[in-house]
Amino acid sequence: MANLRFSTAQQVVDAFPILKDDFKGDDLQSHPVEFVRRLLATEKVQGAVALCAFMLPRRDAVRWLCESLRKYGNAFPESEEAYLKLAENWVQNPIEKNRSANLNAAMTSGFKTAPAWAAAAAGWSGGNVGNDPEKPVPPPPHLTGQAVKVGFIMSYWNVFGDTRELRAAEAVRHALESLQVTI
Protein backbone atom coordinates (compact mmCIF):
# COMPACT_ATOMS: atom_id res chain seq x y z
CA MET A 1 0.00 0.00 0.00
CA ALA A 2 1.06 3.57 -0.59
CA ASN A 3 2.08 6.26 1.84
CA LEU A 4 -0.60 8.48 3.30
CA ARG A 5 -1.07 12.06 2.15
CA PHE A 6 -2.39 13.11 5.55
CA SER A 7 -0.26 13.93 8.58
CA THR A 8 -3.14 14.29 11.06
CA ALA A 9 -6.55 12.75 11.52
CA GLN A 10 -7.94 16.30 11.36
CA GLN A 11 -6.67 16.60 7.78
CA VAL A 12 -8.61 13.46 6.84
CA VAL A 13 -11.80 14.86 8.36
CA ASP A 14 -11.21 18.24 6.71
CA ALA A 15 -10.76 16.54 3.32
CA PHE A 16 -13.91 14.46 3.82
CA PRO A 17 -16.42 16.49 5.86
CA ILE A 18 -18.82 13.53 5.75
CA LEU A 19 -16.70 12.19 8.66
CA LYS A 20 -17.22 15.19 10.98
CA ASP A 21 -20.07 13.66 12.96
CA ASP A 22 -18.16 10.38 13.37
CA PHE A 23 -15.35 12.12 15.25
CA LYS A 24 -17.08 15.07 16.90
CA GLY A 25 -15.27 15.92 20.14
CA ASP A 26 -12.22 13.73 19.38
CA ASP A 27 -8.69 15.13 19.45
CA LEU A 28 -7.73 14.75 15.81
CA GLN A 29 -4.25 16.29 15.95
CA SER A 30 -2.40 12.97 16.04
CA HIS A 31 -1.16 11.08 12.98
CA PRO A 32 -4.06 9.17 11.35
CA VAL A 33 -2.41 5.80 12.02
CA GLU A 34 -1.95 6.66 15.70
CA PHE A 35 -5.53 7.90 15.85
CA VAL A 36 -6.80 4.63 14.36
CA ARG A 37 -4.72 2.66 16.86
CA ARG A 38 -6.26 4.72 19.66
CA LEU A 39 -9.74 4.01 18.29
CA LEU A 40 -8.98 0.28 18.29
CA ALA A 41 -7.58 0.45 21.83
CA THR A 42 -10.80 2.08 23.03
CA GLU A 43 -12.94 -0.40 21.07
CA LYS A 44 -14.28 2.19 18.64
CA VAL A 45 -13.93 -0.20 15.72
CA GLN A 46 -16.54 1.44 13.48
CA GLY A 47 -14.64 4.73 13.71
CA ALA A 48 -11.38 2.94 12.90
CA VAL A 49 -12.95 1.35 9.82
CA ALA A 50 -14.36 4.72 8.72
CA LEU A 51 -11.08 6.58 9.06
CA CYS A 52 -9.15 3.85 7.23
CA ALA A 53 -11.69 3.85 4.39
CA PHE A 54 -11.10 7.56 3.82
CA MET A 55 -7.43 8.05 4.74
CA LEU A 56 -6.13 5.42 2.33
CA PRO A 57 -5.63 6.38 -1.31
CA ARG A 58 -8.65 5.20 -3.33
CA ARG A 59 -6.96 2.23 -4.98
CA ASP A 60 -5.51 1.10 -1.65
CA ALA A 61 -8.89 1.48 0.06
CA VAL A 62 -10.51 -0.75 -2.55
CA ARG A 63 -7.64 -3.24 -2.26
CA TRP A 64 -8.07 -3.25 1.53
CA LEU A 65 -11.80 -3.95 1.26
CA CYS A 66 -11.25 -6.74 -1.28
CA GLU A 67 -8.45 -8.34 0.76
CA SER A 68 -10.51 -8.07 3.92
CA LEU A 69 -13.54 -9.66 2.32
CA ARG A 70 -11.33 -12.51 1.15
CA LYS A 71 -9.37 -12.95 4.38
CA TYR A 72 -11.90 -12.10 7.06
CA GLY A 73 -15.20 -12.40 5.23
CA ASN A 74 -17.52 -15.17 4.21
CA ALA A 75 -17.58 -17.13 0.96
CA PHE A 76 -19.76 -15.40 -1.59
CA PRO A 77 -22.20 -16.85 -4.11
CA GLU A 78 -20.99 -16.86 -7.71
CA SER A 79 -22.95 -13.72 -8.63
CA GLU A 80 -21.35 -11.76 -5.78
CA GLU A 81 -17.95 -13.26 -6.48
CA ALA A 82 -18.13 -11.63 -9.91
CA TYR A 83 -18.39 -8.16 -8.32
CA LEU A 84 -15.44 -8.87 -6.06
CA LYS A 85 -13.35 -10.12 -8.98
CA LEU A 86 -14.17 -6.98 -10.96
CA ALA A 87 -12.97 -4.79 -8.09
CA GLU A 88 -9.82 -6.88 -7.66
CA ASN A 89 -9.17 -6.62 -11.39
CA TRP A 90 -9.36 -2.82 -11.19
CA VAL A 91 -6.96 -2.82 -8.23
CA GLN A 92 -4.47 -4.87 -10.27
CA ASN A 93 -5.01 -2.88 -13.46
CA PRO A 94 -6.61 0.52 -12.71
CA ILE A 95 -7.42 1.51 -16.27
CA GLU A 96 -10.57 3.32 -17.34
CA LYS A 97 -12.08 0.24 -18.97
CA ASN A 98 -11.88 -1.67 -15.68
CA ARG A 99 -13.17 1.27 -13.62
CA SER A 100 -16.11 1.68 -15.99
CA ALA A 101 -16.90 -2.06 -15.82
CA ASN A 102 -17.05 -1.77 -12.03
CA LEU A 103 -19.31 1.26 -12.20
CA ASN A 104 -21.70 -0.45 -14.61
CA ALA A 105 -21.79 -3.63 -12.51
CA ALA A 106 -22.35 -1.70 -9.30
CA MET A 107 -25.17 0.36 -10.79
CA THR A 108 -27.06 -2.80 -11.76
CA SER A 109 -26.23 -4.67 -8.51
CA GLY A 110 -28.88 -3.22 -6.25
CA PHE A 111 -26.10 -2.45 -3.74
CA LYS A 112 -27.20 -5.31 -1.50
CA THR A 113 -23.87 -6.95 -0.65
CA ALA A 114 -20.30 -6.10 0.27
CA PRO A 115 -18.85 -7.25 -3.10
CA ALA A 116 -21.29 -4.94 -4.89
CA TRP A 117 -20.00 -2.08 -2.73
CA ALA A 118 -16.40 -3.09 -3.58
CA ALA A 119 -17.31 -2.72 -7.26
CA ALA A 120 -18.95 0.63 -6.48
CA ALA A 121 -15.83 1.82 -4.66
CA ALA A 122 -13.71 1.00 -7.71
CA GLY A 123 -16.28 2.47 -10.08
CA TRP A 124 -16.46 5.74 -8.14
CA SER A 125 -12.67 6.11 -7.92
CA GLY A 126 -12.49 8.59 -10.80
CA GLY A 127 -13.46 9.01 -14.41
CA ASN A 128 -16.94 9.86 -15.61
CA VAL A 129 -19.89 8.64 -13.55
CA GLY A 130 -22.41 10.30 -15.84
CA ASN A 131 -24.00 8.86 -18.96
CA ASP A 132 -22.80 11.51 -21.41
CA PRO A 133 -19.16 11.20 -22.52
CA GLU A 134 -19.38 14.74 -23.94
CA LYS A 135 -20.29 16.15 -20.51
CA PRO A 136 -18.27 14.08 -18.00
CA VAL A 137 -19.34 14.08 -14.38
CA PRO A 138 -16.54 13.27 -11.93
CA PRO A 139 -17.55 11.39 -8.78
CA PRO A 140 -17.56 13.36 -5.54
CA PRO A 141 -14.26 12.71 -3.69
CA HIS A 142 -15.91 10.94 -0.76
CA LEU A 143 -17.72 8.23 -2.74
CA THR A 144 -14.92 5.64 -2.79
CA GLY A 145 -14.31 5.94 0.96
CA GLN A 146 -18.02 5.80 1.67
CA ALA A 147 -18.42 2.69 -0.50
CA VAL A 148 -15.51 0.98 1.27
CA LYS A 149 -17.04 1.84 4.66
CA VAL A 150 -20.45 0.52 3.60
CA GLY A 151 -18.81 -2.62 2.18
CA PHE A 152 -17.37 -3.35 5.61
CA ILE A 153 -20.66 -2.65 7.33
CA MET A 154 -22.53 -4.89 4.91
CA SER A 155 -20.08 -7.74 5.40
CA TYR A 156 -18.97 -7.48 9.00
CA TRP A 157 -21.91 -5.97 10.83
CA ASN A 158 -24.61 -7.87 8.98
CA VAL A 159 -22.95 -11.28 8.87
CA PHE A 160 -20.68 -11.90 11.83
CA GLY A 161 -22.87 -11.00 14.80
CA ASP A 162 -20.91 -11.21 18.04
CA THR A 163 -17.54 -11.57 16.27
CA ARG A 164 -17.98 -8.59 13.94
CA GLU A 165 -15.95 -6.14 16.05
CA LEU A 166 -13.10 -8.62 16.43
CA ARG A 167 -13.03 -9.41 12.71
CA ALA A 168 -13.27 -5.74 11.73
CA ALA A 169 -10.46 -4.85 14.15
CA GLU A 170 -8.30 -7.57 12.54
CA ALA A 171 -8.99 -6.05 9.12
CA VAL A 172 -8.07 -2.57 10.37
CA ARG A 173 -4.82 -3.90 11.85
CA HIS A 174 -4.10 -5.51 8.49
CA ALA A 175 -4.53 -2.13 6.79
CA LEU A 176 -2.20 -0.45 9.28
CA GLU A 177 0.45 -3.16 8.89
CA SER A 178 0.29 -2.81 5.12
CA LEU A 179 0.95 0.93 5.18
CA GLN A 180 4.43 2.21 4.50
CA VAL A 181 4.25 4.88 7.18
CA THR A 182 6.89 5.91 9.67
CA ILE A 183 5.51 7.78 12.67
C-alpha positions as CSV (number, residue, x, y, z in Angstrom):
1,M,0.0,0.0,0.0
2,A,1.1,3.6,-0.6
3,N,2.1,6.3,1.8
4,L,-0.6,8.5,3.3
5,R,-1.1,12.1,2.1
6,F,-2.4,13.1,5.6
7,S,-0.3,13.9,8.6
8,T,-3.1,14.3,11.1
9,A,-6.6,12.7,11.5
10,Q,-7.9,16.3,11.4
11,Q,-6.7,16.6,7.8
12,V,-8.6,13.5,6.8
13,V,-11.8,14.9,8.4
14,D,-11.2,18.2,6.7
15,A,-10.8,16.5,3.3
16,F,-13.9,14.5,3.8
17,P,-16.4,16.5,5.9
18,I,-18.8,13.5,5.7
19,L,-16.7,12.2,8.7
20,K,-17.2,15.2,11.0
21,D,-20.1,13.7,13.0
22,D,-18.2,10.4,13.4
23,F,-15.3,12.1,15.2
24,K,-17.1,15.1,16.9
25,G,-15.3,15.9,20.1
26,D,-12.2,13.7,19.4
27,D,-8.7,15.1,19.5
28,L,-7.7,14.8,15.8
29,Q,-4.3,16.3,16.0
30,S,-2.4,13.0,16.0
31,H,-1.2,11.1,13.0
32,P,-4.1,9.2,11.4
33,V,-2.4,5.8,12.0
34,E,-2.0,6.7,15.7
35,F,-5.5,7.9,15.8
36,V,-6.8,4.6,14.4
37,R,-4.7,2.7,16.9
38,R,-6.3,4.7,19.7
39,L,-9.7,4.0,18.3
40,L,-9.0,0.3,18.3
41,A,-7.6,0.5,21.8
42,T,-10.8,2.1,23.0
43,E,-12.9,-0.4,21.1
44,K,-14.3,2.2,18.6
45,V,-13.9,-0.2,15.7
46,Q,-16.5,1.4,13.5
47,G,-14.6,4.7,13.7
48,A,-11.4,2.9,12.9
49,V,-12.9,1.4,9.8
50,A,-14.4,4.7,8.7
51,L,-11.1,6.6,9.1
52,C,-9.2,3.8,7.2
53,A,-11.7,3.8,4.4
54,F,-11.1,7.6,3.8
55,M,-7.4,8.0,4.7
56,L,-6.1,5.4,2.3
57,P,-5.6,6.4,-1.3
58,R,-8.6,5.2,-3.3
59,R,-7.0,2.2,-5.0
60,D,-5.5,1.1,-1.6
61,A,-8.9,1.5,0.1
62,V,-10.5,-0.8,-2.6
63,R,-7.6,-3.2,-2.3
64,W,-8.1,-3.3,1.5
65,L,-11.8,-3.9,1.3
66,C,-11.2,-6.7,-1.3
67,E,-8.4,-8.3,0.8
68,S,-10.5,-8.1,3.9
69,L,-13.5,-9.7,2.3
70,R,-11.3,-12.5,1.1
71,K,-9.4,-13.0,4.4
72,Y,-11.9,-12.1,7.1
73,G,-15.2,-12.4,5.2
74,N,-17.5,-15.2,4.2
75,A,-17.6,-17.1,1.0
76,F,-19.8,-15.4,-1.6
77,P,-22.2,-16.9,-4.1
78,E,-21.0,-16.9,-7.7
79,S,-22.9,-13.7,-8.6
80,E,-21.4,-11.8,-5.8
81,E,-17.9,-13.3,-6.5
82,A,-18.1,-11.6,-9.9
83,Y,-18.4,-8.2,-8.3
84,L,-15.4,-8.9,-6.1
85,K,-13.3,-10.1,-9.0
86,L,-14.2,-7.0,-11.0
87,A,-13.0,-4.8,-8.1
88,E,-9.8,-6.9,-7.7
89,N,-9.2,-6.6,-11.4
90,W,-9.4,-2.8,-11.2
91,V,-7.0,-2.8,-8.2
92,Q,-4.5,-4.9,-10.3
93,N,-5.0,-2.9,-13.5
94,P,-6.6,0.5,-12.7
95,I,-7.4,1.5,-16.3
96,E,-10.6,3.3,-17.3
97,K,-12.1,0.2,-19.0
98,N,-11.9,-1.7,-15.7
99,R,-13.2,1.3,-13.6
100,S,-16.1,1.7,-16.0
101,A,-16.9,-2.1,-15.8
102,N,-17.1,-1.8,-12.0
103,L,-19.3,1.3,-12.2
104,N,-21.7,-0.5,-14.6
105,A,-21.8,-3.6,-12.5
106,A,-22.4,-1.7,-9.3
107,M,-25.2,0.4,-10.8
108,T,-27.1,-2.8,-11.8
109,S,-26.2,-4.7,-8.5
110,G,-28.9,-3.2,-6.2
111,F,-26.1,-2.4,-3.7
112,K,-27.2,-5.3,-1.5
113,T,-23.9,-7.0,-0.7
114,A,-20.3,-6.1,0.3
115,P,-18.9,-7.3,-3.1
116,A,-21.3,-4.9,-4.9
117,W,-20.0,-2.1,-2.7
118,A,-16.4,-3.1,-3.6
119,A,-17.3,-2.7,-7.3
120,A,-19.0,0.6,-6.5
121,A,-15.8,1.8,-4.7
122,A,-13.7,1.0,-7.7
123,G,-16.3,2.5,-10.1
124,W,-16.5,5.7,-8.1
125,S,-12.7,6.1,-7.9
126,G,-12.5,8.6,-10.8
127,G,-13.5,9.0,-14.4
128,N,-16.9,9.9,-15.6
129,V,-19.9,8.6,-13.5
130,G,-22.4,10.3,-15.8
131,N,-24.0,8.9,-19.0
132,D,-22.8,11.5,-21.4
133,P,-19.2,11.2,-22.5
134,E,-19.4,14.7,-23.9
135,K,-20.3,16.1,-20.5
136,P,-18.3,14.1,-18.0
137,V,-19.3,14.1,-14.4
138,P,-16.5,13.3,-11.9
139,P,-17.5,11.4,-8.8
140,P,-17.6,13.4,-5.5
141,P,-14.3,12.7,-3.7
142,H,-15.9,10.9,-0.8
143,L,-17.7,8.2,-2.7
144,T,-14.9,5.6,-2.8
145,G,-14.3,5.9,1.0
146,Q,-18.0,5.8,1.7
147,A,-18.4,2.7,-0.5
148,V,-15.5,1.0,1.3
149,K,-17.0,1.8,4.7
150,V,-20.5,0.5,3.6
151,G,-18.8,-2.6,2.2
152,F,-17.4,-3.3,5.6
153,I,-20.7,-2.6,7.3
154,M,-22.5,-4.9,4.9
155,S,-20.1,-7.7,5.4
156,Y,-19.0,-7.5,9.0
157,W,-21.9,-6.0,10.8
158,N,-24.6,-7.9,9.0
159,V,-23.0,-11.3,8.9
160,F,-20.7,-11.9,11.8
161,G,-22.9,-11.0,14.8
162,D,-20.9,-11.2,18.0
163,T,-17.5,-11.6,16.3
164,R,-18.0,-8.6,13.9
165,E,-16.0,-6.1,16.1
166,L,-13.1,-8.6,16.4
167,R,-13.0,-9.4,12.7
168,A,-13.3,-5.7,11.7
169,A,-10.5,-4.9,14.2
170,E,-8.3,-7.6,12.5
171,A,-9.0,-6.0,9.1
172,V,-8.1,-2.6,10.4
173,R,-4.8,-3.9,11.9
174,H,-4.1,-5.5,8.5
175,A,-4.5,-2.1,6.8
176,L,-2.2,-0.4,9.3
177,E,0.4,-3.2,8.9
178,S,0.3,-2.8,5.1
179,L,1.0,0.9,5.2
180,Q,4.4,2.2,4.5
181,V,4.2,4.9,7.2
182,T,6.9,5.9,9.7
183,I,5.5,7.8,12.7
